[in-house]
Amino acid sequence: MTRATGGGSYDYVVVGAGPAGCVVAARLAEDPGTRVLLVEAGGPVRGLFLRMPAALPYVYQRSSIQWGYQSGPEPHLGGRSIDEKAGKLVGGSSSINAMIFNRGNPMDYDGWARLGLPEWSYAHCLPYFRRMETFEDGADDWRGGEGPLRVGRNRAEHTLFETFLRSGEQAGCTVTPDHNGFRQEGLHIAQSFIHVGLRWNAERAYLRPALGRPNLELLTGAAAEKVVVDGGRASGVVVSGRGGRRTVVCDREVVLSAGAYNSPKLLLLSGIGDTGELRRHGIRSSPTCPPSGATWRTTPASTSSSPPATRTRSPRSSACSAAPGSARAGCSPGRVSAPATCSRPARSCAPGTASRTPTCSTSSCPSPGGCRAGSSCPYRDSSSGWTCPARSAGAR
């Protein structure tokens, strides 16, 4: 394992050894002709509790390995603040969280595509989801079988788990066999990145194997203070820690992977952001950029929640637009219909309810491998409607 002093020059400096930083640094170091430095403000992963899944309650509350952020007073919580968990150690929050493995909802990714990021659609991201994991049930069109992150189902061996699932079915809910696969919505057994009794975090999955390469160095206990911008180009990073304050020189690129809080903060401290806002804090601005972190969002670390203003539907559900009286069995106002094959999109329910899934009908499908002819489509493309194909030659 190569430890760095931060001396010399590097091709790439990656700031933040959380999940993203571990992945980026490991991938960049696959080219033996590059020198990569990974900078982390926290320390290494040491101690049994950080490796043992059952020690989660102790790890989750240990302030020495967290940034200690809190939200501002929340108006809908009587002015109380919420802990915003963020790991301050190698592996980042993957080293302290509950290890539950959930992919984002496909509709969120398609929403980003509609906002101008076409390569963030679910169809584009799915191959990377598959590449990152080894799922214990094996690979298929939705799950990976050769990736570094080991994902498995939680045991759920108690009789009441099965009773809960069956009760949900009787109440009209769907039980999905794999919520990270074909269909996310539904009751399910949770999945987690635990393997052979160990927390399989980003440090163990990605970084640890890569640190055997001589061209990758890890610098811990070094907080990044600012990005050095020279002539409109990032040329290094100012860090401080046990060895004092110094500048790490970068010949090619600085990669910020310091998390949802610290990456925009570092940009602002580097003079990259709204000029007026920076001037108020006495920060000299670099070339003007859009406000850094202005559209930031997070999921609070709270066990309470409020009913959402709108209902999020899965890729297998859509709002109905058919004329009144066209509803079919299995669908009622205000409820999501049971999975079924329909002959036309949005024609199986009354207005305002959720439709059944339409039949595959077109020739191009973002779903991996397409669908069986006449089967239900798991994927809805935002621009062209339901696009799962009944393939002519290779229909599955």
Buried (B, 14 or more C-beta within 10 A) or exposed (E): EBEBEBEEEBBBBBBBBBBBBBBBBBEBBEEEEBBBBBBBBBEBBEEEBBBBBEBBEEBBEBEEBBBEBEBEEEEEBEEEEBBBBBBBBBBBBBBBBEBEBEBEBBBEBBBBBEEEEEEBBBBBBBEEBBEBBBBEBEBBBBBBEEBBBBBBBBEEEEEEEEEEBEEBEEEEBBEBEBBBBBBBBBBBBEBBBBBEEEBBBBBBBBBBEBBEBEBBBBBBBBBBBBBBBEEEEBBBBBBBBEEEEBBBBBEBEBBBBBBBBBBBBBBBBBBBBBBEBBEEEEBEBBEEBEBBBEEEEEEBBEEEEEEEEEEEBBBBBBEBEBEEEBBBEBBBEEEBBEBBBBEEBBBBBBBEBBBBBBBBBBEEBBBEEBBEBEBBBBBBBBEEBBBBBBBEEEBE
